[in-house]
Amino acid sequence: TVKFCLSGKDLDFALINSVLGLSATGTWSPKPELSARGLDKSDWYFGVTKKAFESTNDAVQHVIDSLWGHRKEIKKLLSLNKHIEASMIVNVTINVKRPVYEFELDTINRLAELGSIISCLISFRPQKAWPPLDCLRCAAAAN
């Protein structure tokens, strides 16, 4: 999953869609009980899910390419509201083959032009189910 995310307090999703000329691929708003505890940032995001890429760079470039024609509007939105943060979130799930973990200089420069930071989460999803915890305990005890 790769998504360009705009985060901030009380985001107006319709306004963001209108200013950027894009429709979000997803949004998230905190429930009232979370807001009461200070966890009050909402997220507007645009990206791809469930698509295989050879490298993290290719995945990020794919989303950047989709956003590139809207970069002036993104920068305008960020300048109008100093409380909005932009980030590129990369969640890597390894099913069979590990991707190349890299970000080329051009990608980093384009992210900077979009006013974005990058965040990566890498998780491993094995082809077979993990053995039950008892089997792991038995194996550890045998060693």
N, C-alpha and C positions, 0 to 999 in steps of 0.2 A: 504494500500500500504506500503510495506517495501522495501527499496532499499539501497544498499551499494553504496555510491557515492564517486567518486574521482573528486575533483574540482581543477582547476588551470587555469592559463593564457596560452592560445595557446596549449591546450592539443592535442596530436597526438593520436586520437582514434584507428587507426590501430596499432600503436606501443603498446598501452596499451593492446589491444586484443591479440597481439602477445606475449608480455612479460608474461601476466597472463595466457594465454592459455584458455581464456574465450571470449565469444562474449557478448557485452553489450546488455542489454535489452532495453537500450535507451541512447541517448546522447542529449546534448543541447549546442548550441553555441550562443553567443550574436550577435544581428544584429549590423552592423557597427555604427549606431547612438548611440547605448548603449555603445559600446567600446570607442567611442569618449568622452563619459561622465565618463569614468573610470570603468564602469560595464563590465569588460572584462574577467570574469572567465567562463570557459566552464565546463560542467559536463559530466562524463561518469558514467553510473550506471547499476547495476545488481540487480535484485530483483523480487518480485512478486506483482501482482495487483489483485484486485477483488477476494481475497480468504479470507474466514472467519476463524478466530482463536479464541480460548477461552481466550487467554491472549496476551498482548503485548510481553511478554517473548517468548511465543511459536512462534510468528510471526518472531521475530528477530532471534531466534535459527534456524528457517527454512532456512533463508538466510545464516546465518553463516555456517550451515552444508554444504550448496552448495559451499561456498567459502573456507572451511577449508583446503582442499587439495591443495589450491593455496596460502596459507598464506605466504610461503617463497617468492614467486614471488611478492606478494603485498608489503611485507616489503622491498624487493629489489627495487621495483619501487619507493616507498616513500623515500628511502634513496638516490636514484639517483637524485631525483628532490625535493629539500626542499620546493618548491613552490606548491607542490601538497598536498592537505588536504584530509583526509579520514573521512567520516561520515556515520552513519547509520541513515537513515531518516524513521520515522514511522508516517504515516498519518492514524489516526483511524477515520473511519466513523461509527457512531452508527446508525444502521437501526432498530433493534428491541431490542437486548440484549446487554448491555454494557459488554465489555471484562474486564478481571481483569487487572488493570494497575500495572504491576510489572516487575522488572528485577532482576533475580536471580544473585547471586554472580558469578556463572560459566559464565553466559552471559556477565557480565561486564568484567570479566577477559579475555574472548575470544575476546571481542571488543578491549580491550587494546592491546592484542597480535596482532590484525590486524592493530593497530595504528589508531583506529577509535574513534570518539566521537559519541554521540547519540543525535538526535533531534526529538522531538515528536510534532505533531500537532493533536489535537483532535477536530473533528467536529461532530455535531449532525444533522442527516438527519431524520426528522420525517416521519412516515408512511403516514400521510395525509399532504396535502399542508397547509402552514401557512395561516391564514385568511388574507384577504386584509388589507392594512394599515388603511383604513377608519373604518373597524370593530374594530381594536385595539384602534383607537381614540375614538370611541363610547363607548367601554367598559371602557376605562380609564375615560371618562367624566361621565359615570354613577356611578363610584365608587367615 
